[in-house]
């Protein structure tokens, strides 16, 4: 479901409602997604020494950019919301900041430009979704030609892979698991407005995985898909439900002021509550990696 992310337009709200995701094998030694990224780049590049030309699309306020920064001799970041980028500039004054929708990135960054590392963290569902449906106030309208929308979305994803340097380059992305208990409830909440494109919420991720695989195969690159399980910890049922309304329903009363929202979030919180009243909400993430040829 591609929804207008109003909460992202205000940096303070965005930062306060970031998902508190923690991941780990067999749910042991859980770490934040930032630390997961840190371990990934360290395993590939070793100690950071500002050795890479880095592009991060949909960077928001720079949460993941700060992990990539020690590896970057040049860090280019994009986002469509100026409020997000204002905060990022304060955190990383030397970043090359580009305000653009990921769909329109080629208008701002020449397609022939090359980067050692291209990252996209939790952001690609939005530009993909924009090819599949449109938003009018609180209405979601599917596009008339779904096949054309899918083709355009795949072309956009391929254009991101095109930015990766053919020698020793890397594309890396995180994407939500629509089959996790958390996201199944998100799906029900947003289906109050319209069904998901393709008839399932996993459709956008399937487009991404397929497009990345095709892009890698066409260029002779290696492509990897990894699934991570984890939890989002909350101090109480009430905290989890409040967060759900702001983070996932984007504060839209047309979604939150419904019996479905109240019932589904209450059941979800109760199902994963601990004896002390805290909640460990099960979550999931797909990690996508493309590695180009070695020199």
N, C-alpha and C positions, 0 to 999 in steps of 0.2 A: 504494500500500500504506500503510494507516494503522497505524503501529506505536506502541506506548507509548514515548515518548521519555524513558527513564529517565535518560539522560545530562543532560537539561535540569534535573533536580531538584537538581543540585549545581553551584553557580556556578563553582567552580574548574575542574571538568572541562569544563563547557560553554565557558568562555572559552578554554581551552587547545586545544579541538578545533574552533574555528570554521573553516569552509571558507576557505582563503586565495584566494578567487576574484579574478581580474583580468580586466577586459573592455576591448575596444577594437575599433574598426572594422578589419576585415581583420587582426585580431590585432596591430595596431600601437598604440603609445602606450598600453599597458595601464594601467588604473587600477582601484583597489578599488571594490567596490560602494558603500562610503560616499561616495567622491569622486563617483561617478556620481550618487548622490542629491543631493549638494551642488550639482553642476552643474545638475541638474534644477530644484531649487527656486529657485536663483539666476536661471535663465533665465525662470522664470515670475514671480517676485516681486521680482527685483532684489536690492539689498543688504539683508541682514537687519537689521530694526529692531523686533523683537518685535511684529510687526504682526498675527500670526495666532493664532486659537484652534485648537490642534492636538490631534488624537487619534491615538495610535498603538496598534494592537491587536497583542497578542503581542510585546511590546517586549523581552522577555528581560532582559538586564542593561543595556540602554540603549545599545547600540552605535550604532544608527541614530538613537535619540532625541537623542543629542548633536549630530548633524548638524542636526536640526530645531529644537533648543533656541534658537539665536539668532533664529529667526523667530517664536518663540512668546511672546506675552504671557501665555498660559496653556497649559501642556503637560499633557495627561491621557494616562496610559499604562496599559495592561492587560497582565496575564499570569496564567496559572493557577498558576505555581509560586512560592511565597513566597521560596525561596532566590534566584531570579532578581531578584525585586523588592527584596530586601534590598540587593543590590549596586547596583541602579539608584538606590535612595534615597541611597546614599553618593555616587554620581556626580552626581546631580541632586536635591539636597535639596528644591527648591521644586516638584518635579513633583507633580501630583495622581495618586497611585498607586492603582489599583483591581485587586484580586486577583479574577479571574474567568476562566472559560473563554470563549473568543470566542463559543461557542454560546449562552452565558447572559448576554451583555453587557447585554441590555435589562433584566435584573433589577437591575443595578447603575448603569447610566447610562440615564436616561429616554429613550425613543425620540424624543421631541419635541425633545430637545436638539440644537443645531446647532453644527457645527465648520467653520472655513474650510478645513481640510486634514485628511484622514483617510488614514493610511498603514498598510500591513501588509507586512512584509518577511520573505519566506521562511517564513511561518507558517500560511498559510491551508490548506495541504494537510492539516493535522491536524484542525481542526474539520470540514472537508468530509468527510474520511475517517471521522470518528466517526459520521456519518450512514449510512455504507455497510457498516461492519463493526465488530465488537466484539473486545476483547482479553480473554482469560482465561489468565493466566500466560503461557506461551509458545505459546498457540494463537490463531489468527485465525479468527473465525467471521463469514462474510458474513451480513448481515441478510436476512430472508426476502423482503422486499418492496423490491427495488432501486429501482423507480420512485418509491415513496414517499420513500425516502431521498434520491434526487436532488431531488425537489420540496422537501423540507425544507432541504437544503443550499442550494438556490437562494434560498429564502426568507430564510435567514440572511444570504447575501451581499447580497440586496436591502436588508435591514435596515441593513447597514453603509453602503450608498449613501444611505440615508435620513438618516443623521447629517450628510451633507454639505450645507452651506448652499446653497440654490438660486441665490443670486447670488454669482458669483465664487468658488465653492467648487471643491475638487479632491479626488478619490480617487486614491490611487497605491499600487501593489503590485508586488512581485517574486515570481516563482514559478519553480521549477526546470524545466529542459528535460529531459523524460524520455527524449528521443531522443539525448542527448549520450552519448559513450562512457562517461563517468563513471556516469551514471544508468542506463544499460543494465545495467551490472554490479550496481548497487544492486538493480535489479528482480530479477535472477536470484537474488541472495542472499536476498531476502525471499520469493520464490516457493517457497523451500524449505518454508515454513510454509503458504502458501495462495496461490492465484492472485489477481491483482488484480481489484478490482470492475470490472465492465464488460468484463473480459477484456483490459485493457491499463492500463499505469501512467499513461498520459496522460489517463485518464478524469477524474481529479479536476481537472486543469487545464482540460479541456474544459468541465466543469461551471462552473468559475469564469468562463471567458471568455464562455460562453453567458449566464450569469446577469448578468454585468456589462453585456454588450451589450444584453440585454433591459431591464435597469434603466435604462440610459442612454436607450434609445429611448423607453421609456414616459414619461420626464420631459423629453424634448427636449434631452438633454445630448450632448456630444461624447464619443466613446469611441475610444481608440487602443490598439493592441497592437503592441509592438515587441520584436523578438528580438535578444539580444546574445550573441555568441560570445566565449569567453575561455579562460583556462587557470587551473589551480591548480598552482603551482610547489612542488616538493618537493626536498629536498637529496639524496635517495636513493630507491631502490626500496623499501627497508625502511621508510623514514619514511612513504611513501605508503600502504603496506599496513597499517602500524600505525594510521595515521589513519583509514583505511577501516573498520577493525574498531571503533574507538571512535566515530567520528562517524556512520557510516552503519549499521553493525550494532549500534550502541548497546552494545557490549561484551557482547552476548548470545552465550554459548558455543555455544548450540544452532545459531547461525548461523556463527560463526567457526571452530569446531572441526570443519570439514567439508572434504572434498576439493574440493567445488565452490568454497567461499570461497578456499581456498589457490590453486587452479588459476586461477580467474577474475581474482583481484587480481594474481597474479604475471604473468599474460599481459598484463593491462592496463598494469602498470608497465613491462614490457619493451617493449611496443609504443610507448610514448611516452617512453622513456628517451633522454637525450642522451649524446653521446660522453664527457662528463665524469662520468656517473653520476647526474646530476640528472634529474628527471622533470617534464615539462610536461603535465599531465593536461588534455585538452580538456573544457571545461564549457560550459554554456549557460544562459541565463536569459530568461524572458519578463517584460516590463515592461507593466503595465496602467495606463492613465490615463483617468480621467473628469473632464471639465471642465464645470462648470455654466454657466448663462447669465451674461453680463456684466450689470452694473447698467444 
